[in-house]
């Protein structure tokens, strides 16, 4: 039997197995992860290995893709790490012995499976630990696979090489445009991996065979052998089950012919591929089938930055020129009719005070209309510029990108990134927020879109031109944390800031003194006219970040029926003082009397 390295380098192509993970999960559904089957359902694992061998696979992968310490720890299986990895190799070798065929056993090593923010400072030891276990039990090679982060893959390869001299096949997962979700192109990945001690490089998992072929074509510039092990296609959900498309044998036969023509010496499958597809690959190689149609890759045309509306927003111009900015903050409707809000915005426009309108995003976690949609309607119907708020509390990163791109298409340019009030205090007690990213991450996301790429660095059709602001709380309980977050927001690309509501501008002065000087971006101060002593007590005692000075509380208490007059007088004083100490103000419109602030601003 030729060595696996000789076969990879010189051929004929090796037929690899298919998607073990989904098949294990389907056969043993009560396991915490597919890898647990190695110690809980070993007969199932051996049976699946045998099914691929009988279909014609010459290379089977151990059921250890997610058997690194961080992934197992997330399933409370960390104590079984050694047993799961060693059993994974033993079961694959047992299947080879039972079959009586010449089969290579590859140790499967996947990424850590955590978000980048949660990655340990040194990831290498986790990969080295798993590789050492697999190599020690007798695998023939190591498949370091399904990576979308190139640097993590490089780290994994270097860690594996530090403990083992076995051949390494390095695989990344690509989309239809031969890029990972992290924005790494296949050609760039191949160039980087070619400098490492690997036996072959290629594509696995991903969007399907067509995507794998596109990636292979882009990776063909190096002298390294290639490998292609794609998913059967895009998965979908049905009744809580993951469903894969029914790819025809003819389609996989054509994929095999193209992969071989592009230089692939390892050809197999990933998620959704079964012994049926592997048998098709085997037959296509045995017949030395030629492609029936040429492989054509059409690159998507991207619009250039010059195609975009690069006109500066009025808000951006006012802040740049040092003109004092005034905005009225309103809440979106709690129902599906924004007519009343449009009327309020029209009244603000007709007042001739040059004010903007900023729209809350589900303030106090009460469900209302999406502020970006409301703002688009206001700008279209009324013609007044808006500053919609947006929180990552309720939406995934993918959802946030979709919302922002749609808003940009509708003409929205200003936006304020806010953390958002905790969801369990609002309309749905006990619910949890999404928070895949925080307000800092949301600012990063907007900056990425403005650079023509998504959050992961992958190119979008054309750059956006958002003017992004962030929230600032000078009354924070932990001022050092707030200072650090403000610095990080500015570094992420914030162009202006809007404070939490303040009732004493010295609170902002003290905050900026601790910051080390003037704010690096214009600051717009929040003013909420107090209409009663009771409101002052509630804001001071119940709303985080709002401090109502004791002397103001006493004046409201002693004012009796004149309490609203006292509250508005104080708001006028704040507004006048802010003209000399801030870039502008936003005034929160009182509940049920939103237009009462017009006289305050005009005065």
C-alpha positions in Angstrom: 0.0 0.0 0.0 1.5 3.4 -1.0 1.9 5.9 1.7 -0.8 8.5 2.0 1.7 11.2 1.3 2.7 9.5 -2.0 -1.0 9.2 -3.0 -1.7 12.8 -2.2 1.3 14.0 -4.2 1.2 11.6 -7.2 -2.3 10.1 -7.3 -4.5 8.5 -8.3 -6.9 10.7 -6.3 -8.0 9.4 -2.9 -11.7 9.0 -2.3 -12.5 10.4 1.2 -15.7 9.8 3.2 -18.7 12.0 3.7 -20.4 14.0 6.5 -20.0 11.9 9.7 -21.3 14.5 12.1 -24.9 14.9 10.8 -25.2 11.1 10.3 -24.0 10.4 13.9 -26.4 13.0 15.2 -29.3 11.5 13.3 -28.5 7.9 14.4 -27.9 8.9 18.1 -30.0 12.0 18.6 -29.8 12.2 22.4 -26.0 12.9 22.5 -24.7 16.3 23.5 -22.5 16.4 20.4 -21.6 13.9 17.7 -18.2 13.2 19.2 -19.8 11.8 22.4 -20.9 8.9 20.3 -17.3 7.6 20.4 -17.8 6.6 24.1 -21.6 6.3 24.3 -22.5 4.8 20.9 -19.4 3.2 19.5 -21.2 0.6 17.4 -23.0 3.4 15.5 -19.7 5.1 14.7 -18.1 1.9 13.4 -21.2 1.2 11.3 -21.1 4.6 9.7 -17.4 4.2 8.9 -18.0 0.9 7.3 -20.8 2.3 5.2 -18.4 4.8 3.7 -15.7 2.2 3.2 -18.2 -0.1 1.4 -19.2 2.8 -0.8 -15.6 3.2 -2.0 -13.9 5.5 0.5 -10.2 5.0 0.9 -9.9 7.6 3.6 -12.1 7.9 6.6 -12.0 10.7 9.2 -12.2 10.1 12.9 -15.3 11.3 14.6 -13.3 14.0 16.4 -14.0 17.2 14.5 -15.2 19.1 17.6 -13.2 17.2 20.2 -11.0 20.0 21.3 -11.0 21.2 24.9 -13.1 24.4 24.5 -15.8 22.8 22.4 -16.1 19.7 24.7 -16.1 22.0 27.8 -19.1 23.9 26.3 -20.9 20.5 26.4 -19.6 19.5 29.8 -17.5 16.8 28.3 -14.1 18.3 29.1 -13.2 15.3 31.4 -13.8 12.9 28.5 -11.4 14.7 26.1 -8.8 11.9 26.1 -11.3 9.1 25.9 -13.3 10.7 23.1 -10.2 11.3 20.9 -8.6 8.0 21.6 -11.8 6.1 21.0 -12.4 8.1 17.8 -9.1 6.7 16.3 -9.8 3.2 17.7 -13.2 3.0 16.1 -12.0 4.1 12.7 -9.1 1.6 12.8 -11.6 -1.1 13.9 -13.8 -0.3 10.9 -10.8 -0.6 8.6 -9.9 -3.9 10.1 -13.4 -5.3 9.8 -13.6 -4.2 6.2 -10.4 -5.9 5.3 -9.6 -3.0 2.9 -6.7 -0.7 2.5 -8.0 2.5 4.1 -6.2 5.6 5.4 -7.4 6.9 8.8 -7.3 10.7 9.1 -7.5 12.5 12.5 -10.2 15.3 12.2 -9.4 18.6 13.9 -11.8 21.5 13.6 -11.6 25.1 14.9 -12.2 26.0 18.5 -15.8 26.9 17.8 -15.8 30.1 19.9 -16.4 33.7 19.0 -13.2 35.7 18.4 -13.8 37.7 21.6 -13.8 34.4 23.7 -10.7 32.9 22.1 -7.9 32.2 24.6 -4.8 34.3 24.2 -2.9 31.2 23.1 -5.0 28.9 21.0 -2.1 26.7 19.9 -2.0 24.4 23.0 -5.6 23.3 22.3 -4.8 22.2 18.8 -1.5 20.6 19.9 -3.3 18.6 22.6 -5.8 17.1 20.3 -3.3 16.4 17.6 -1.0 14.6 20.0 -3.8 12.3 21.1 -4.8 11.5 17.6 -1.3 10.9 16.4 -0.5 8.8 19.4 -3.3 6.4 18.7 -2.2 5.7 15.1 -3.8 7.9 12.5 -2.1 8.1 9.1 -2.6 11.9 8.6 -4.4 14.9 10.1 -7.2 16.8 8.5 -7.3 20.4 9.9 -10.6 21.4 8.4 -13.6 23.8 8.2 -11.7 26.9 9.2 -12.9 30.4 8.1 -10.3 32.4 10.0 -7.0 32.1 8.2 -4.9 33.1 11.2 -6.6 30.4 13.4 -5.9 27.8 10.7 -2.2 28.9 10.6 -2.1 28.7 14.4 -3.6 25.2 14.3 -1.1 24.0 11.6 1.9 25.3 13.5 0.6 23.7 16.7 0.0 20.4 15.1 3.4 20.4 13.5 5.0 21.1 16.9 3.8 17.7 18.1 3.6 15.5 15.0 5.3 14.9 11.7 2.3 13.3 10.1 1.0 14.8 6.7 -1.5 17.6 7.2 -4.4 18.4 4.9 -5.5 22.0 5.5 -9.0 23.0 4.5 -11.0 26.2 4.7 -14.7 26.7 4.1 -15.7 29.2 1.3 -18.9 30.7 0.0 -20.0 31.0 -3.6 -17.5 33.8 -4.3 -14.5 31.8 -3.0 -14.3 33.9 0.1 -14.7 32.8 3.7 -17.2 34.6 5.9 -14.2 36.4 7.3 -13.5 37.9 3.9 -10.4 35.7 3.1 -10.2 34.9 -0.6 -9.2 31.4 -1.6 -6.1 32.7 -3.6 -4.9 34.6 -0.6 -5.4 31.6 1.7 -3.5 29.3 -0.8 -0.6 31.7 -0.9 -0.3 31.9 2.9 -0.7 28.1 3.4 1.9 27.3 0.7 4.6 28.6 3.1 3.6 26.0 5.7 4.5 22.4 6.0 1.3 20.9 4.7 0.7 18.0 2.3 -2.4 19.5 0.6 -4.8 22.5 0.8 -8.4 22.9 -0.3 -12.0 23.5 0.5 -14.5 21.6 2.6 -18.0 22.3 4.1 -19.2 25.6 2.5 -22.2 26.2 0.3 -21.8 23.1 -1.9 -19.8 21.5 -4.7 -20.0 24.6 -7.0 -18.5 26.8 -4.3 -15.7 24.2 -3.6 -14.8 24.2 -7.3 -14.7 28.0 -7.5 -12.3 27.9 -4.5 -10.2 25.2 -6.0 -9.8 27.2 -9.2 -8.6 30.2 -7.2 -6.2 28.1 -5.2 -4.6 26.5 -8.2 -1.7 29.0 -8.3 0.4 27.0 -5.9 2.3 23.8 -6.5 0.5 22.1 -3.6 -2.0 19.2 -4.2 -5.6 20.2 -3.7 -8.5 18.6 -1.8 -12.3 19.1 -2.1 -14.8 17.8 0.4 -17.9 20.0 0.1 -21.3 19.9 1.7 -24.0 18.4 -0.4 -25.6 21.9 -0.6 -27.2 24.5 1.6 -29.1 23.1 4.6 -32.6 24.2 5.8 -34.7 23.7 8.9 -37.8 21.6 9.0 -39.6 20.8 12.2 -36.4 21.3 14.2 -34.4 19.1 11.9 -31.6 20.0 9.6 -32.5 19.0 6.1 -30.1 18.8 3.2 -31.0 19.0 -0.5 -31.3 15.9 -2.6 -28.3 16.3 -4.9 -28.4 14.0 -7.8 -25.6 11.4 -8.4 -25.1 13.0 -11.8 -24.3 16.3 -10.2 -21.7 14.8 -7.8 -20.2 12.9 -10.7 -19.8 16.1 -12.6 -18.3 17.8 -9.5 -15.8 14.9 -9.2 -14.7 15.3 -12.8 -14.1 19.0 -12.4 -12.3 18.6 -9.1 -9.9 16.0 -10.6 -9.3 18.3 -13.6 -8.4 21.2 -11.2 -5.8 19.1 -9.5 -7.7 17.6 -6.5 -6.0 14.5 -5.2 -8.4 14.1 -2.2 -12.1 14.2 -3.1 -14.9 13.5 -0.7 -17.8 15.2 1.0 -18.9 17.0 4.2 -22.2 17.7 5.8 -25.2 16.1 4.1 -23.1 13.7 1.9 -23.8 10.1 2.5 -22.4 6.8 1.1 -24.5 7.4 -2.0 -22.5 10.5 -2.9 -19.2 8.8 -2.0 -20.1 5.8 -4.3 -20.7 8.4 -7.1 -17.3 9.9 -6.6 -15.7 6.4 -6.6 -17.4 5.5 -9.9 -16.6 8.8 -11.5 -12.9 8.4 -10.7 -12.8 4.8 -11.7 -14.3 5.7 -15.1 -11.9 8.6 -15.4 -14.9 10.7 -16.3 -14.3 14.0 -18.1 -16.4 17.0 -17.3 -19.5 17.3 -19.6 -19.5 21.1 -19.5 -16.8 23.7 -18.9 -16.4 25.2 -15.5 -17.3 28.9 -15.7 -16.9 31.3 -12.8 -18.5 34.7 -13.1 -17.3 37.3 -10.7 -19.9 39.5 -9.1 -19.5 43.2 -10.1 -19.2 45.5 -7.2 -20.3 49.1 -7.4 -17.5 51.5 -6.7 -17.5 54.2 -4.0 -17.9 56.9 -6.5 -21.4 55.5 -7.3 -22.5 56.3 -3.8 -24.2 59.4 -2.5 -21.3 61.0 -0.7 -23.2 64.2 0.2 -22.5 65.1 3.8 -25.5 65.0 6.1 -26.8 68.3 7.5 -26.0 67.0 11.0 -22.4 66.2 10.0 -22.0 69.7 8.4 -23.5 71.5 11.4 -21.2 69.7 13.8 -18.2 70.2 11.6 -18.9 73.9 11.2 -19.5 74.3 14.9 -23.2 75.3 14.6 -25.2 74.5 17.7 -27.4 71.4 17.0 -30.9 70.9 18.4 -32.8 67.7 18.1 -36.2 66.5 19.5 -36.3 62.9 20.7 -39.5 61.1 20.1 -40.6 57.5 20.7 -41.8 55.3 17.8 -45.5 54.2 17.9 -46.4 51.1 19.8 -48.6 50.0 17.0 -48.5 49.9 13.2 -49.6 53.4 12.5 -47.0 56.2 12.3 -49.3 59.0 11.2 -49.3 60.7 14.5 -45.5 60.7 14.7 -45.3 62.1 11.2 -47.6 65.0 12.3 -45.3 65.7 15.3 -42.3 65.8 13.0 -44.1 68.1 10.6 -44.9 70.5 13.5 -41.2 70.5 14.5 -40.2 71.3 10.9 -42.8 74.1 10.6 -41.7 75.7 13.9 -38.7 77.0 12.1 -36.2 76.1 14.8 -34.0 74.0 12.5 -34.3 71.0 14.8 -33.6 67.4 14.0 -35.7 64.4 15.1 -34.0 61.5 16.9 -36.1 58.3 17.3 -35.7 55.9 20.2 -35.2 52.1 19.7 -37.7 50.3 22.0 -36.9 52.5 25.0 -37.5 50.8 28.3 -37.7 47.6 26.3 -41.2 48.3 25.2 -42.0 47.0 21.7 -42.5 49.7 19.2 -42.0 50.3 15.5 -38.5 50.0 14.1 -36.9 53.4 14.4 -35.0 53.1 11.1 -38.3 52.5 9.3 -40.0 55.3 11.2 -37.1 57.6 10.3 -37.2 56.7 6.7 -40.9 57.6 6.6 -40.3 60.9 8.4 -37.5 61.9 6.0 -39.6 60.9 2.9 -42.9 62.5 4.0 -41.8 65.5 6.1 -38.3 66.2 4.8 -36.7 66.7 8.1 -33.4 64.9 8.9 -33.5 62.2 11.5 -31.1 60.4 13.9 -32.6 56.9 14.5 -31.2 54.9 17.4 -30.2 51.3 16.9 -29.5 48.7 19.6 -27.9 45.2 19.1 -30.2 43.9 21.9 -32.9 42.4 19.7 -31.1 41.4 16.5 -28.2 39.2 15.3 -25.2 40.7 13.5 -26.7 39.4 10.2 -30.0 41.1 11.0 -28.3 44.4 12.0 -26.5 44.4 8.7 -29.7 43.7 6.8 -31.5 46.5 8.6 -28.7 49.0 8.1 -28.4 48.2 4.4 -32.1 48.6 3.9 -32.1 51.9 5.8 -29.2 53.2 3.7 -31.1 52.4 0.5 -34.0 54.4 1.9 -31.8 57.4 2.5 -31.0 57.1 6.2 -27.5 58.4 6.9 -27.4 59.5 10.6 -27.7 56.8 13.3 -26.9 56.4 17.0 -25.6 53.1 18.3 -27.0 52.3 21.8 -26.8 49.4 24.1 -30.5 49.4 24.8 -32.5 48.8 28.0 -32.4 45.2 29.4 -35.2 43.2 27.7 -36.4 41.6 31.0 -37.6 45.0 32.3 -40.0 45.6 29.4 -42.8 43.9 27.6 -41.4 40.4 27.8 -40.2 39.6 31.3 -37.8 36.7 31.4 -36.6 37.1 27.8 -33.0 37.5 27.0 -31.3 39.9 24.6 -29.4 38.7 21.5 -26.3 40.9 22.0 -24.1 39.0 19.6 -22.2 42.4 19.7 -22.5 45.4 21.9 -22.7 49.1 21.1 -19.0 49.1 20.4 -19.3 46.2 18.0 -22.3 47.9 16.3 -20.1 51.0 15.8 -17.4 48.7 14.3 -20.1 47.1 12.1 -21.2 50.5 10.7 -17.5 51.5 10.1 -17.0 48.2 8.2 -20.1 49.0 6.0 -18.7 52.4 5.3 -15.5 50.8 4.1 -17.4 48.5 1.8 -17.3 45.3 3.8 -19.5 43.5 6.3 -18.7 42.8 9.9 -16.4 39.9 9.0 -14.5 41.9 6.4 -16.2 40.4 3.4 -16.9 42.8 0.5 -20.5 44.2 0.0 -21.8 45.6 -3.2 -20.7 49.2 -2.4 -19.7 51.2 0.7 -22.3 52.9 2.8 -22.0 56.5 4.1 -23.5 56.4 7.6 -22.7 59.2 10.0 -22.5 57.2 13.2 -22.9 58.4 16.8 -22.7 56.7 20.2 -24.2 57.1 23.6 -22.3 58.6 26.5 -23.2 58.4 30.1 -21.4 61.0 32.3 -23.4 59.8 35.3 -22.3 56.1 35.0 -22.0 54.1 38.3 -18.6 52.9 37.0 -17.0 56.0 35.5 -13.7 54.2 34.6 -15.6 51.5 32.6 -17.6 54.2 30.8 -14.5 56.1 30.0 -12.9 53.0 28.5 -16.0 52.2 26.5 -16.2 55.8 25.2 -12.6 55.6 24.0 -13.3 52.3 22.3 -16.4 53.7 20.6 -14.4 56.6 19.3 -11.7 54.2 18.1 -14.4 52.1 16.4 -15.4 55.0 14.3 -17.9 57.1 16.3 -18.3 60.6 14.8 -20.4 62.2 17.5 -21.9 61.3 21.0 -25.2 61.9 22.6 -25.3 61.8 26.4 -27.7 60.2 28.8 -30.1 62.8 30.2 -28.3 65.3 32.5 -29.6 67.8 35.0 -26.3 69.3 35.9 -23.7 70.1 33.2 -20.9 69.8 35.8 -21.4 66.1 35.6 -20.3 66.2 32.0 -17.4 68.5 32.8 -16.2 66.1 35.5 -16.4 63.2 33.1 -14.4 65.0 30.4 -11.8 66.0 33.0 -11.3 62.4 33.8 -11.2 61.6 30.1 -8.2 63.9 29.9 -9.5 66.9 28.1 -12.1 67.9 25.5 -14.1 65.1 23.8 -12.5 63.9 20.5 -16.0 64.0 18.9 -18.8 66.5 19.2 -21.1 65.9 22.2 -24.8 66.5 22.2 -26.4 66.8 25.7 -29.6 65.2 26.6 -32.3 67.4 28.3 -35.6 66.1 29.6 -37.8 68.8 31.1 -39.2 67.7 34.4 -43.0 68.1 34.6 -43.5 67.0 38.2 -41.7 66.1 41.5 -42.9 62.6 41.1 -41.2 62.3 37.7 -38.0 63.6 39.2 -38.1 61.0 42.0 -38.8 58.2 39.5 -36.0 59.2 37.2 -33.5 59.7 40.0 -34.3 56.4 41.8 -35.3 54.1 39.0 -33.5 54.9 35.8 -29.8 53.9 35.7 -27.5 56.8 34.7 -29.9 59.7 35.6 -29.1 61.9 38.5 -31.5 64.6 39.5 -29.7 67.0 41.9 -31.2 67.2 45.4 -31.8 71.0 45.2 -33.8 70.6 42.0 -35.9 67.8 43.6 -36.6 70.2 46.5 -37.6 73.0 44.3 -40.0 70.8 42.4 -41.4 69.5 45.7 -41.9 73.0 47.1 -43.4 74.3 43.8 -46.7 72.6 44.2 -49.0 73.3 41.2 -46.1 75.3 39.6 -43.8 72.2 39.4 -44.0 72.0 35.6 -43.1 75.6 35.3 -40.1 75.0 37.6 -39.0 72.0 35.6 -39.1 73.8 32.3 -37.3 76.8 33.7 -34.5 74.5 34.7 -34.4 73.0 31.3 -34.1 76.5 29.7 -31.1 77.1 32.0 -29.5 73.8 30.9 -30.1 74.6 27.3 -28.5 78.1 27.6 -25.5 76.7 29.5 -25.0 73.9 26.9 -24.6 76.5 24.1 -21.2 77.3 25.6 -20.2 73.8 26.7 -21.4 71.3 24.1 -22.0 70.9 20.4 -25.8 70.7 20.8 -28.7 69.3 22.8 -31.4 66.8 22.2 -34.6 67.5 24.1 -36.8 64.6 25.1 -40.4 65.3 24.3 -42.7 64.8 27.3 -45.1 61.9 27.1 -48.5 62.9 25.5 -47.3 66.5 25.0 -44.4 66.2 22.6 -44.8 69.7 21.1 -44.5 71.4 24.4 -40.7 71.4 23.9 -41.0 73.7 20.9 -41.5 76.8 23.0 -38.6 75.7 25.2 -36.2 75.4 22.2 -37.5 78.6 20.5 -37.0 80.5 23.7 
